[in-house]
């Protein structure tokens, strides 16, 4: 397994965002999000097939939660599709607060939240 690095930026940088959005061609795992109004939004979480099952997704989410606390956020929110990772987020303590049926057609989109500080 290749060495992974974690980089945190205060502003979304197009180079990293593009890499995550395009399947992280040069990277093995990544998370992209932003914080405002006391909330951290996880926009994208991606782990390559080669690295799935090794706990990297969980580690990335834990790093996001730590960053949320550092930024004085009280909550995190994210969305995922029924065919993606709802069980993954539920195992990490995220609570579903909404869903859209037929988005995309024949599937559901779920919205999750987790309190990270009181």
C-alpha distance (Angstrom), angle and dihedral (degrees) to the residues before:
residue distance angle dihedral
X1 . . .
X2 3.79 . .
X3 3.81 122.4 .
X4 3.80 115.4 -90.9
X5 3.78 126.3 -150.7
X6 3.80 131.8 -160.2
X7 3.80 120.1 -141.9
X8 3.80 123.7 -179.0
X9 3.82 120.6 -163.2
X10 3.78 129.1 -172.9
X11 3.79 90.4 -142.4
X12 3.76 129.4 38.9
X13 3.77 108.1 -103.1
X14 3.75 117.3 -150.8
X15 3.81 93.6 -136.8
X16 3.80 94.3 57.8
X17 3.80 94.7 36.6
X18 3.79 91.0 51.6
X19 3.81 91.0 48.6
X20 3.80 91.7 52.5
X21 3.79 93.9 43.6
X22 3.80 92.9 49.7
X23 3.78 94.0 54.3
X24 3.77 94.7 -85.7
X25 3.75 94.6 -83.1
X26 3.79 92.5 -175.5
X27 3.80 97.5 32.0
X28 3.80 135.5 58.8
X29 3.79 100.1 -146.1
X30 3.77 138.2 7.2
X31 3.77 148.5 162.9
X32 3.78 127.0 -153.1
X33 3.78 125.1 -169.6
X34 3.78 146.0 124.6
X35 3.77 140.0 -135.2
X36 3.78 131.6 -133.5
X37 3.79 139.0 144.0
X38 3.82 90.3 19.2
X39 3.80 93.9 -57.4
X40 3.78 132.5 105.5
X41 3.80 115.0 -146.6
X42 3.81 116.9 -156.8
X43 3.78 102.5 -147.9
X44 3.80 99.2 176.3
X45 3.79 136.4 7.0
X46 3.77 118.0 -178.6
X47 3.81 134.0 170.2
X48 3.79 120.9 -179.6
X49 3.79 118.0 -115.6
X50 3.80 88.0 -114.1
X51 3.83 91.2 61.6
X52 3.81 101.9 36.1
X53 3.78 116.8 118.5
X54 3.82 92.2 30.3
X55 3.81 94.8 97.8
X56 3.80 95.8 -105.5
X57 3.79 94.6 127.3
X58 3.80 89.9 52.8
X59 3.82 90.9 47.6
X60 3.80 91.7 50.1
X61 3.81 91.1 50.2
X62 3.82 90.5 48.3
X63 3.82 89.0 51.7
X64 3.81 89.5 49.1
X65 3.81 90.1 51.0
X66 3.82 90.7 49.4
X67 3.81 90.1 49.1
X68 3.81 89.9 48.8
X69 3.81 89.8 54.8
X70 3.80 90.8 46.5
X71 3.81 88.5 53.6
X72 3.82 89.1 48.7
X73 3.80 92.8 -114.7
X74 3.78 115.4 158.2
X75 3.81 97.7 -159.2
X76 3.78 144.7 21.8
X77 3.78 125.6 -145.7
X78 3.78 133.2 -173.1
X79 3.77 142.6 156.4
X80 3.79 133.8 -132.8
X81 3.77 137.7 172.2
X82 3.81 125.9 -110.6
X83 3.82 89.2 -112.5
X84 3.81 92.6 51.6
X85 3.80 125.2 52.5
X86 3.81 117.2 -41.5
X87 3.83 92.8 132.5
X88 3.81 90.4 49.7
X89 3.81 92.0 57.4
X90 3.81 92.9 42.7
X91 3.83 89.9 54.7
X92 3.81 87.7 54.5
X93 3.81 91.3 55.0
X94 3.79 100.3 -97.6
X95 3.80 116.5 148.2
X96 3.80 122.6 -144.5
X97 3.81 111.4 -123.6
X98 3.78 101.0 170.9
X99 3.76 148.7 -0.1
X100 3.76 140.5 -161.0
X101 3.80 118.4 -144.0
X102 3.80 119.3 -142.4
X103 3.80 94.0 15.7
X104 2.97 94.9 155.2
X105 3.79 99.1 13.0
X106 3.77 110.8 -86.1
X107 3.82 93.7 15.5
X108 3.78 139.5 77.5
X109 3.79 131.8 -125.5
X110 3.81 115.0 -148.1
X111 3.80 130.1 -157.4
X112 3.81 121.1 -150.3
X113 3.79 137.1 -173.1
X114 3.79 137.8 -173.0
X115 3.80 130.7 -171.0
X116 3.80 110.5 -128.7
X117 3.81 100.9 176.2
X118 3.74 137.5 15.4
